[in-house]
Amino acid sequence: MARRIGSRYTAHQILGRGSAGTVWLGEGPDGPVAIKLLREDLSSDQELVGRFVQERTVLLGLEHPHVVSVRDMVVDGNDLALVMDLVRGTDLRTRLDRERRLAPEAAVAIAADVADGLAAAHAAGVVHRDVKPENVLLDMEGPLGPGGSHRALLTDFGVAKLIDTPRRTRATKIIGTPDYLAPEIVEGLPPRASVDIYALATVLYELLAGFTPFGGGHPGAVLRRHVTEAVVPLPGVPDELWQLLVQCLAKAPASRLRASELGARLRELLPMLAGMPPLDVDEPDTGPAEETGEELQPSPAARAAGGPVRRRGAVPLVPGAKPADSNRDTHTSMRVPAPDELAGGARGTARAPRAAGAPRPGSARNRAVARRRRLTLAAAVVLVAAVVGTWLATTEGGTPPPQDTRNSAPAGP
């Protein structure tokens, strides 16, 4: 059912839902638009509405081929809405859900597009603060790029900042999506442009591997890993690309590249990645599903083998989220962990990706391998014991010892 948004726009049908609001296909004076209608509790917050209006000039002035432009902002009664360009396509999360991982050339081309969009935003003084696959749209109507990639556009600029108001959150709270949060945010420092670089590097890692470097399990564990763990190498990634990822996932913000540098470096790598197939690597194990809240979903390989495979990151972070909602599409308010809590995960939590075909720790196959090893070892012990026993029996009772005749002269007559 159509509904009016302000005096100039009409929303016709829902395109998607997120934690911040609902995106509608709409119509305006200049044709089709996308209308993001923010949640009712946000629109009733007068302080938030004031900040929204203050951001209007900056967001309306942010125009770039790899940024979804904001055309208008509507504040009308209970309606608080962003009117944006309509992108004919899908979001990157949907493509990842369908393909699991991308070929390196396509993944790097998409990340380079997003880096270019971030460079324009950072030059205008805007930090996105919530870079993730849900906020990257793929233009399906435009020409194909390297590796068959579609042009990528970054959307939802400023939404995280608008939601993160002093009155809505305290200094001990974190606003963001756990899998993509930079360590400095976890430690309570203010977000700078470098947090977007860290998040984009996390997205690129996910495009290559099919999972994020520090995700999986309880959100608190994810936050701790960002601070305490080093990123584990991915088998098959060219060294030049891996070094770039490591630099942009550095714990120290100053060590990361700027967005413009990252975009240029990624495009330089495209020729060497041409024709490379997607990586063949399995997700690391994150523990029992009942402890992590993971959802068991069969992958194509699992269907062939007849067993389920855990999808990491399936922890719903929005109370009451529906299955259709993305489990990572949320601004999660969490307590900043204390230093001793962060230090507690420094050991024993690193999870190296497994090569394809290797048994998952704790799986039935892994237990069967361990059982065979124990039986082999036990058989070897029995064999050694038998050999030693035979040798002892031979030396102690098998041959009588020679007789000493030195003092045994025959008796005289």
N, C-alpha and C positions, 0 to 999 in steps of 0.2 A: 504494500500500500504506500502510495506516494505521501511525502510530508514536506512541508515548507521549512526551509532553513533561512531565517532572515527574510528579507523582502525580495532577494534576487535569485535565490537558488531553490531547486526542488530535488529532494532525494528520492530515488525510485526503488532501488533494491540494495540489499546488503552484499558487499563484496567480501568482507572479512571482519573478524573480531580480534581485539587484542586487549591487554590489560588496561590501556589508557582510554579505549573507546572503541567505536564501531566505524568501519569505513563503508561508505555508501557510493554507489554509482549515481551521479547527479547530473543536473542540467542547469546551466547558467546562461547569462546573456550572450556569451561567446561560444556556446556549445557544451559538449560533455565535459564533466569534471569529476574528480574524486573528492568526496567530502568526508573528512575525519571528524566525527561528532564525539567530543570527549565525554567521559562519564559524568553522570548527573552530580555526583558528589564533588567533582572538580568544578563544575560550572556554578555550584552554589557557594564556592569559596571566594569571597570578595577579594581577598589578598591575592589569590591566584589569578583572578580575572585582571586585576591591576597589573601584575607581572606579565600576563599574556599580552595586554595592550602595549606595555613597554617594549616587548620583544618584536612587535609588529613590524617596525621599520627595518630591523636587521633581517628578519626572516623573509620579508617581501623582497628585499634587495639581493637575496642570495640566488643568483642565476648561474647555472653551469650545465654543460651537456650531460654530466653524470650526477646531477642533483635533481630530485623531483621538486620543481619550483612551487612555492606557495603563492597562490594568486590573491587570496583574500583571507581575512579573519572575520568571523561572525560572532558577535556577542549580542544575543537577543533573548531576553527572558532567561529560561533555563538552558538555552542552547549556547554552547561554546564550541566553535567548529573551525577547522582549518580547511580551506578550499584549495585543492592542489591540482596540478596537471594530472590527467588520466593517462596512465601507462598501460598499454595493451599487452599484457603478458602475465607473468606470475612472479612470485617472490623466490629468492634463492633457497629458502628452507623447503619449499615444495619440490624444487628440483633435486635437492639433496635427499629428501625422503624417497624420491622415485629412483634415483641412480646410486645412492649411498656415497659415492665419491666420484670426482671428476678427473679427466685426464689432466696431467700437470699443465699443459699449454692453455687449456680452457680455464683452469683454476687461477693461473697467474694473470691471464688477461682480465678476468673479472676483478681480481684484487687490484690490478693496476687502474682500472676504471674507478673503483671506489677510492683509491688513494688520490686520484686526480680531483675527485669531488671533495674529499676532505681537505686537500690543499687550498681549494677556493674558499671553503668555509673557515679554515684556520686563518687565512689572510684577512677575512672579514671579522675576525674575533669571535667566531662561533665554534664551540666544542660540542660535538654530537653527543657523546657520553653513553650511547647505547648502540654501538655498531655490532650487528649480528645478522645472520642470514635472513631473518624475518624482515629486516629493514633495508634489504637490498632487493630492488625490483629489476626484472629482466625484460627488456623491450623485445617482444616477439615479432614486431612488425618491421623492425629495422634490419639492415644487412648483417650477416654473420661475421664475427671477428675471428681472431686466431683460435684454432682448435674447435671451430664451430660454436664459439661462445656468442651469446647475445649481449648487446650493450647493457651494462649494469648502471643503475641509478640508485643513489642513496636517498632514503626518505626518513621522515620523522625527526628532522633537526629540531632541537629545542624542546621536545616534549619531556625528556627526562629532566631537563633543567627547570621547566615549568612546574613539574610535579614536585620536585625537590625544593620546597619552600621552607624557610626557617620555622614556620609555625607547624607545618605538616610533619617535619622530621627534626629530631634532635641531632646534636653533633655526634652522638654515639650510634647513629643509624647509617646504614648503607643503602643507597638507591642504585639499582642496576640489575643486570642479569648475571648470576654467579659465574657461568662458564667463561665469560668474556671480560671480567673485571680485572683491571690492572692492580698489581700488588699495593701501590700507593693508596688506592681507594680503600682497599681492605684495611690498611693501617690508619685510615682516618684522615689522610691528606686531601687537600682540595684538588679536583680534577683539572688537569691542564690538557693541552693538545696531545701530549704523549700518550694519554690513556686511549685515545682513538687509534693510535698506531698499534698499541698492544692488542686491542680488540680486533683490529683488522688482521694482524698476524695470526691471531687465534682462529679467525674465520678461514684464512688461507690454509692453515694446518688442517682444519676440519674438512675443507674441500679436497685436500690431498689424501687424508687418512680415513675419512668417514667418521671421525670422532674428535673431540676437542682435547688439547694436551693435558688439561687438569680437571676435566669434568668427570661426572659419575658419582652416584651415591648422594649422601646428605649434603645440602648446600653449605653447611658449616665446614665439612671436609673439603669441599671444592675451594672455598675461600682460603683455607689453610694451605692447600697445595700451591696456590698462586704465590704465596709468600715464601714457602719453605723448599719447594721442589724445583729441580732443574728439568727443563724439557728434554724428553728422551728422543733420540734420533729415530727417524723413520727409514726403514730399509728401502733402498731404491731411489731416494731423493738425490739429485745431483748436488755436489758439494757447494757450488756457488749459490744455489737456491737455499740450501740448508743454512749456510752461514748468514744469509739475509734474514731468514726466519729467527735464528738464534739472537741476532742483534736486536730485532724488533720485539722479541719476547724477553729482553733483558729486565731484571728486577729494578735496575736503576733507570729512571725515566730519561736522564741525560744521555744514556748510552744508545737510545733508540734513534732511528732516522726521522727526519721530518717527512711529512706526507708527500711533498713534491719530490724529494730525493727517493723515497720508496717507489713512487709511481714510475720514475725514470729508470731505476735499477731493475724493476720487474719487467719493463718492456725490453730492456737490453737482453734479458734471459730468454725471451720468447723463441728466437730462432733455434736455440739449442734444445728446446723442449718439443719441437715439432715432431709429431708422430709417436711420442711416448704414450704407452697405454696407461690406464689408471694403476695405481700402486696395488700390489697384492699383499696386504697385511691385515691381520685380524685385530679386533679391539682388545685392549688389556682387560684382565679380569678385575671386577670391582667388588667381589664378595657376593654372598647369597642374596637372592632377590628380596627375600623377606627383610633383610637388613637395610638394603639400599633403596627399596621401593621401586626397583626397575621393573619394566614391563617386558614380559616374554613374548617376542614376536618372531615367527619363523622367517629366515632369510631364504633366498633361492637355494643356497648351498645346504641350509638346514632342512629345507623341504625334501631335497634329494636324499639326505641322510636320515630323514625321519625324526629329527630332534629340534628343539627350540633353541634360539640364540637370543641372548640378552641385548637389548638396545640400550646403550648407556644414555643417561641424561633424561630419562623418562620420569622425572620427579615433578609432579605438578606443583608449581609454586604460587598459583593463584587459587585461593580458597574457593571451592565450588567450580573449578574450571571444567568445562565440558570436553568430551573427547575430541571434538572438532577443533578446539583451541590448541595452539602450539604450546608445548610445555615450557618453552624457553621465552615465549613472547610475554615478558612481564618485567615490570620494575619492582623488584623485591626489596622490601624494607627489612633489614636485618641488623642485629646488634654487631658493632665492631668487636671482633675477638680480642681478648686481652693478650699481652705478649706471651704469657706462659702457655696459653691455649695454642697460639700459633707455633710456639717452640715444640709443643708436644707432638706435632706431626712431622718433625724433621727426619725421623728415622722410620723405616719400615713401611712407608706409604708410596714409594716410587713404584710405578707400574709400567714396565717396558712393553711396548707392543710386541705381539708374538708373530713370528713368521707364519704364513699360511700353512695349515696342516699340522702345526705343533699343538699338542694337547693343552687345553685350558687348565690352569691350576685349580684343583678341587673337582674337576669334572670326572665322569665315570671312566673315560679313556685314560686320564692322568692317574687315577687310582689303579687301573688295570696294569699300566706300565710299572707303577711302583710295586704292585704285588708280584709281577714277574721277576723284578729285580730281587725282591726278598727271597723268593723261592730259589732263584739261581744261586744266591749267596748261601742259603741254607744247604743246598745240595753240594756246593763246593766245600763247605765246612764238614759235612758228613764224609765226603770222599777223602779229604785230608785226614780226618780222624781215623778212617779205616786203614789208610796207608801207614800211618804212624803206628797203629795197633799191631798190624802185621809185622812190621819191622821189629818192634819190641819183643813180640812173641818169638821171632826167629832168633834173636840174639840172646835171649834169656833161657830158653828151654829146648831149642831145636837141635844143637850139636854139643856133645859132652866136651868139657874142657880137657886139654892134654894133661897126662899124668906126669908128676915130677918124680924122676927115678934117680936123682943124684944121691940119695942116702938109702937106696933100697938094694944093697948088695946081697946075694944069696947067703943063707946061713952056712956056717962051716960044718965039717963032719963031726 
